[in-house]
Amino acid sequence: MKPIKIGILGAGGFARAFTPLFKAHPLVRAVSLTEILPERRRTEAELAGITETYGSLDELLASDCDAIAIFTQRWMHAPQAIAALKAGKHVYSAVPAGVSVEELAELVETVKRTGLTYMLGETSYYYPSTIFCREMWQQGKFGHFVYGEGEYMHDMSHGFYQAYQHSGGPDWKRTAGVPPMLYPTHTMSMIVSVTGARMTRVSCLGQVDQSGDGVFGKGLNLWNNDLSNETALFRTSDGGSARINEFRRVGHWGGRSVRLSLYGTEGCYEEQPLGDVWVNREREITPLNDLLRCMPLTPEDLEAAGQSKDSTQHDFYSGMAAIHPTWRLPREYTGRPSGHHGSHHFLADDFVRACTTGALPPNHVWAAARYNLPGLIAHESAKREGELMDVPDFGDAPAGASRLEDIIAKLKPAKAPWTLPKPAHVGVAWW
């Protein structure tokens, strides 16, 4: 396979976490960096050891890079991805894929027309909880889908103020008040990627912000949005239902800020701050903490990743969990800090593998649309005080396309990399 050259677009904190992984990958021949702010461009390039830099997207598109990894502000992703695809570049995009139905429609059509690789950098797809549920689903352990919950409980005080100030400059509040349901892919992907069903109808309620800090409010931001919390109830295409919570004002801390619970007719998975469990029809309760909890990083690990030893942004940097399929990663990744609960290594590796093999990555553009579109419609419902609305769909990936999951599956070791722990408790009937 021919190695590729990747152009990083945007030099923020998230790009800093991924640039070393792309540089270290054996199928990446070179990495460049594009950032419009000269001082930030110089600083981040020096930190990453990158000598080739550009000051604009147009300059990057005119370069000899094969692929572009987008780490810019949220509402910029779709237009930049479309421009890159039209310029003949493969695309890795941070979430969300787009912030309007029209953007997503054009993105899907552009991928179809160009035949190039598009991958959404959705971290939750590789979370230990999602990996566990996907494998249990494939084994038939859930039975038929009943109900799922996805929650992203991320208060503005947990790093968001700093992040928006860093990316938005003096007028940062204008871009910080993004409607929560325009950023739904963390929660949506956990359910959709497990069951394979899509969201078909939605009723959503929003909560008008009461903080008075000038972020959420009519006339205060680009979206004229005053909702800081949104809760949506969906019908799914397999006859079940799902609830999605996107909260930006919530006094909650503990465990993962992105959480999944999934209920089937035969078995259920529940994720809580102090413990993850599998329960089933036989009334067995199986604790999963040892299987699903990521190893913590030391202060020295954080410092090596470019963070201070007392860094509070642990979501950005973490070790691996026992369930993570580390056997499939390049040996060059050994000993390198991952992040977002072990997902970073797999995101970088899947994108490079997809570009060099031509196979569809798991989070291809059709999957990305199904993670993203339901939230856009949910926000419209919230603006109409819960009106029940249909969720459009852009179809499935081409049936005959080569899929990266099938290629990776052939590399799986003969010995099972993990087994379900023994139940800790068997309940008694209460009826």
Secondary structure, DSSP 8 states (H G I E B T S, - for coil): ---EEEEEE--SHHHHHHHHHHHH-TTEEEEEEE-SSHHHHHHHHHHHT---EESSHHHHHTSS-SEEEE-S-GGGHHHHHHHHHHTT-EEEE-S-S-SSHHHHHHHHHHHHHH---EEE--GGGGSHHHHHHHHHHHTT-S-SEEEEEEEEE--TTTTHHHHHHHHHGGGTHHHHT--GGGS-HHHHHHHHHHH---EEEEEEEEEE----SSSSSTTTSTT---EEEEEEEEEETTS-EEEEEEESS----SS-SEEEEEEESSEEEEEETTEEEEEETT-EEEE-HHHH------HHHHHHTT--TT---TTTSB---TTS-GGGS-GGGTT--B-TTTTHHHHHHHHHHHHHH--B-TT-HHHHHHHHHHHHHHHHHHHTTS--EE--------TT--BHHHHHHTT--SS-S------SEE-----
